[in-house]
Amino acid sequence: MLVMLAGIGLVRYAYSPLIPSMLNSEWITAAQAGYIGTFNFIGNMVGAIFCSMLARRFTAGWVCRIAMLIGLLSVAASAFDLGFMWLASCRFLAGLTAAGAMILAPVLAVSGVKQSNRSTYIGYVFIGAGAGVVGLSLMLPLFITDGPAGGWWFTAALVLACTILSWAGTSPRISTDHPMAGDTDAAVPGRTMWIFFLAYVLVAIGIVPHSIYLSAYVHQALHQPLGFSTMVYAIYGGGVLVGGPIFGGVLARLISTRFAQLMTCVTSLVAVLIVLTTSSLWFVVASGAILGAAQMGIATCATHRTLELVGPSNHTKWWGRITIGFNIGQAIGAFGMGLMIHIGWGYLAGFWMAAACLVLSFVLTLFVRRPRESSIEPGTAS
């Protein structure tokens, strides 16, 4: 949980609530905010490519520890206003950390855990991400009165604390990808997993407008004060906090992981449509909580779904690939939205892009199933 709190809740999500402060202090422009986000997702993608390979060579625990240290460096370096490329490089490094946390924390958490309990454990791990987003968003306004640098230093202090406290829990001796008694590796065709991959790319594009630009949209398009706009991500983080346990835990047990994952697509689409159909401040803010919950549901369901489809012996390999797809989608979405703002289309164009991608993702996800699931009704699959 602490690895996820630091890697996702702090290193990954510190950037989004700090965007309004960086805009006000003229560190970046609104278009550059998207381009910098693209560097972050490229870092995520690079990290995901090498993460699984390094974990098999040096153990998941060691890679997790190195990722945390890189994240600490990236956040501390972001406190210096040395131009666009400096901040972009820092966000690239932050992406490496997020990849390590997203791929390896769930893998470490379910090592040696019975099959029936894995969705619950994965849901618990993702609580860390939500806790980080909520706590950071609520406290950041206290540290940005003189500019965004104070917010970055505060975030670095929290990442350092998480790194120290989680060091023992990421023991290099923890083994992963070893089946337990009763585990089976499902014979899923490769094309099924690549459909899953593409669906995950599309859903990643769909969550970009909320996950990067929500504070900026509230600040610039809805004309809200800087402090309030920064704290919008506390409400978003509240959704992140409960999304994993609700979608990946409770719903996955009640209606199966497959149907819970479909519900995350629908829930994400509802959040995007709220922004597209109303400019009411509190509805827009509420949409952040809805999207945050769906986003963590997407992540928890996807990692558990990968485990169901390919089995424990291939979990790290395929979850790494799926995470690469997620970051490809986020990079495309961030660059695309930054470009749309740059050419004058505005924020809402990005939300229309998100809505289209979420609909396509839902359709593709319908086709991702194991052969025996075609005759299984919701609620009867584990």
Backbone hydrogen bonds, N-H to C=O, Kabsch-Sander energy under -0.5 kcal/mol:
donor,donor_aa,acceptor,acceptor_aa,energy
5,L,1,M,-2.5
6,A,2,L,-2.6
7,G,3,V,-3.1
8,I,4,M,-2.1
9,G,4,M,-1.8
10,L,5,L,-1.1
10,L,6,A,-0.5
11,V,6,A,-3.3
12,R,7,G,-0.7
13,Y,8,I,-1.7
14,A,10,L,-1.9
18,L,14,A,-1.0
19,I,15,Y,-0.8
19,I,16,S,-1.1
22,M,18,L,-2.3
23,L,19,I,-2.6
24,N,20,P,-2.5
25,S,21,S,-2.1
26,E,23,L,-1.1
27,W,22,M,-2.5
28,I,22,M,-1.0
33,A,29,T,-1.6
34,G,30,A,-0.9
34,G,31,A,-0.7
35,Y,31,A,-1.7
36,I,32,Q,-3.1
37,G,33,A,-1.7
38,T,34,G,-1.7
39,F,35,Y,-1.6
40,N,36,I,-1.7
41,F,37,G,-2.0
42,I,38,T,-2.3
43,G,39,F,-2.4
44,N,40,N,-2.0
45,M,41,F,-2.4
46,V,42,I,-2.8
47,G,43,G,-2.8
48,A,44,N,-2.6
49,I,45,M,-2.1
50,F,46,V,-1.8
51,C,47,G,-2.1
52,S,48,A,-0.9
54,L,50,F,-2.8
55,A,51,C,-2.6
56,R,52,S,-2.1
57,R,53,M,-1.4
58,F,54,L,-3.6
59,T,55,A,-1.7
63,V,59,T,-1.7
64,C,60,A,-2.4
65,R,61,G,-2.1
66,I,62,W,-2.4
67,A,63,V,-2.5
68,M,64,C,-2.1
69,L,65,R,-1.8
70,I,66,I,-2.2
71,G,67,A,-2.3
72,L,68,M,-2.1
73,L,69,L,-2.0
74,S,70,I,-2.4
75,V,71,G,-2.2
76,A,72,L,-2.2
77,A,73,L,-2.4
78,S,74,S,-1.2
79,A,76,A,-1.3
80,F,77,A,-1.5
81,D,79,A,-0.5
82,L,80,F,-1.6
87,L,83,G,-2.0
88,A,84,F,-2.6
89,S,85,M,-2.3
90,C,86,W,-2.2
91,R,87,L,-2.3
92,F,88,A,-1.8
93,L,89,S,-2.1
94,A,90,C,-2.1
95,G,91,R,-1.8
96,L,92,F,-1.2
97,T,93,L,-1.5
98,A,94,A,-2.3
99,A,95,G,-2.2
100,G,96,L,-1.9
101,A,97,T,-2.5
102,M,98,A,-2.9
103,I,99,A,-2.4
104,L,100,G,-2.0
105,A,100,G,-0.5
105,A,101,A,-1.6
107,V,103,I,-0.9
108,L,104,L,-2.9
109,A,105,A,-2.1
110,V,106,P,-1.8
111,S,108,L,-0.8
113,V,110,V,-2.0
117,N,114,K,-1.5
118,R,114,K,-0.6
118,R,115,Q,-1.0
121,Y,117,N,-2.1
122,I,118,R,-2.7
123,G,119,S,-2.1
124,Y,120,T,-2.1
125,V,121,Y,-2.2
126,F,122,I,-1.8
127,I,123,G,-0.6
127,I,124,Y,-1.1
128,G,124,Y,-0.6
128,G,125,V,-1.3
130,G,126,F,-1.3
131,A,127,I,-2.5
132,G,128,G,-2.1
133,V,129,A,-2.0
134,V,130,G,-2.6
135,G,131,A,-2.4
136,L,132,G,-2.3
137,S,133,V,-2.3
138,L,134,V,-2.0
139,M,135,G,-1.7
140,L,136,L,-2.5
142,L,139,M,-1.5
143,F,140,L,-2.4
144,I,140,L,-0.7
147,G,144,I,-1.4
150,G,147,G,-0.7
151,G,147,G,-0.5
152,W,148,P,-1.9
153,W,149,A,-2.4
154,F,150,G,-2.2
155,T,151,G,-2.1
156,A,152,W,-2.3
157,A,153,W,-1.9
158,L,154,F,-1.8
159,V,155,T,-2.4
160,L,156,A,-2.3
161,A,157,A,-2.0
162,C,158,L,-2.4
163,T,159,V,-2.5
164,I,160,L,-2.2
165,L,161,A,-2.4
166,S,162,C,-2.2
167,W,163,T,-0.7
167,W,164,I,-0.6
170,T,166,S,-0.9
170,T,167,W,-0.9
171,S,168,A,-0.8
174,I,171,S,-1.8
183,D,180,M,-2.1
186,A,184,T,-0.8
188,V,186,A,-1.7
192,T,189,P,-0.9
193,M,189,P,-1.2
194,W,190,G,-1.8
195,I,191,R,-2.0
196,F,192,T,-2.1
197,F,193,M,-2.2
198,L,194,W,-2.3
199,A,195,I,-2.5
200,Y,196,F,-2.1
201,V,197,F,-1.9
202,L,198,L,-2.2
203,V,199,A,-2.1
204,A,200,Y,-1.7
205,I,201,V,-1.7
206,G,202,L,-1.9
207,I,203,V,-1.1
207,I,204,A,-0.5
208,V,204,A,-0.5
208,V,205,I,-1.1
211,S,207,I,-2.5
212,I,208,V,-2.4
213,Y,208,V,-0.7
213,Y,209,P,-1.2
214,L,210,H,-1.0
217,Y,213,Y,-3.0
218,V,214,L,-2.5
219,H,215,S,-2.5
220,Q,216,A,-3.0
221,A,216,A,-0.5
221,A,217,Y,-1.5
222,L,217,Y,-1.6
224,Q,218,V,-1.4
229,S,225,P,-2.4
230,T,226,L,-2.3
231,M,227,G,-1.8
232,V,228,F,-0.8
232,V,229,S,-0.6
233,Y,230,T,-1.1
234,A,231,M,-2.0
235,I,231,M,-0.8
235,I,232,V,-0.7
236,Y,232,V,-1.8
237,G,233,Y,-2.5
238,G,234,A,-1.5
239,G,235,I,-1.4
240,V,236,Y,-1.9
241,L,237,G,-2.7
242,V,238,G,-1.4
243,G,239,G,-2.0
244,G,240,V,-0.9
246,I,242,V,-2.2
247,F,243,G,-2.6
248,G,243,G,-0.7
248,G,244,G,-1.4
249,G,244,G,-0.8
250,V,245,P,-2.8
251,L,246,I,-3.2
252,A,247,F,-0.9
253,R,249,G,-1.7
254,L,250,V,-2.1
255,I,251,L,-3.1
256,S,252,A,-0.9
260,A,256,S,-2.0
261,Q,257,T,-2.3
262,L,258,R,-1.7
263,M,259,F,-1.9
264,T,260,A,-1.4
265,C,261,Q,-1.3
266,V,262,L,-1.8
267,T,263,M,-2.6
268,S,264,T,-2.3
269,L,265,C,-2.1
270,V,266,V,-2.1
271,A,267,T,-1.9
272,V,268,S,-2.1
273,L,269,L,-2.6
274,I,270,V,-1.7
275,V,271,A,-1.3
276,L,272,V,-1.8
277,T,273,L,-1.6
278,T,274,I,-1.3
284,V,280,S,-2.3
285,V,281,L,-2.6
286,A,282,W,-2.3
287,S,283,F,-2.0
288,G,284,V,-1.0
288,G,285,V,-0.7
289,A,285,V,-1.1
290,I,286,A,-2.0
291,L,287,S,-2.7
292,G,288,G,-2.6
293,A,289,A,-2.1
294,A,290,I,-2.3
295,Q,291,L,-3.0
296,M,292,G,-1.9
297,G,293,A,-2.0
298,I,294,A,-2.8
299,A,295,Q,-2.0
300,T,296,M,-2.7
301,C,297,G,-2.6
302,A,298,I,-2.2
303,T,299,A,-2.2
304,H,300,T,-2.0
305,R,301,C,-2.9
306,T,302,A,-2.5
307,L,303,T,-1.6
308,E,304,H,-2.1
309,L,305,R,-2.4
310,V,306,T,-2.5
311,G,307,L,-1.8
314,N,311,G,-1.2
315,H,312,P,-1.0
318,W,314,N,-2.5
319,W,315,H,-3.1
320,G,316,T,-2.0
321,R,317,K,-1.7
322,I,318,W,-2.9
323,T,319,W,-2.2
324,I,320,G,-1.9
325,G,321,R,-2.1
326,F,322,I,-2.1
327,N,323,T,-2.2
328,I,324,I,-2.2
329,G,325,G,-2.4
330,Q,326,F,-2.4
331,A,327,N,-2.3
332,I,328,I,-2.4
333,G,329,G,-2.8
334,A,330,Q,-2.9
335,F,331,A,-2.4
336,G,332,I,-2.7
337,M,333,G,-2.6
338,G,334,A,-2.3
339,L,335,F,-2.5
340,M,336,G,-2.3
341,I,337,M,-2.2
342,H,338,G,-2.2
343,I,339,L,-2.2
344,G,341,I,-1.1
345,W,340,M,-2.7
346,G,340,M,-0.7
350,G,346,G,-0.6
350,G,347,Y,-1.1
351,F,347,Y,-1.0
352,W,348,L,-2.0
353,M,349,A,-2.0
354,A,350,G,-2.0
355,A,351,F,-2.2
356,A,352,W,-2.0
357,C,353,M,-2.0
358,L,354,A,-2.2
359,V,355,A,-1.8
360,L,356,A,-1.9
361,S,357,C,-2.4
362,F,358,L,-2.2
363,V,359,V,-1.9
364,L,360,L,-2.3
365,T,361,S,-2.5
366,L,362,F,-1.3
367,F,364,L,-1.6
368,V,365,T,-1.5
369,R,367,F,-1.0
373,E,370,R,-1.6
374,S,370,R,-0.5
374,S,371,P,-1.1
375,S,372,R,-0.9
376,I,373,E,-1.5
377,E,375,S,-0.5
380,T,377,E,-1.9
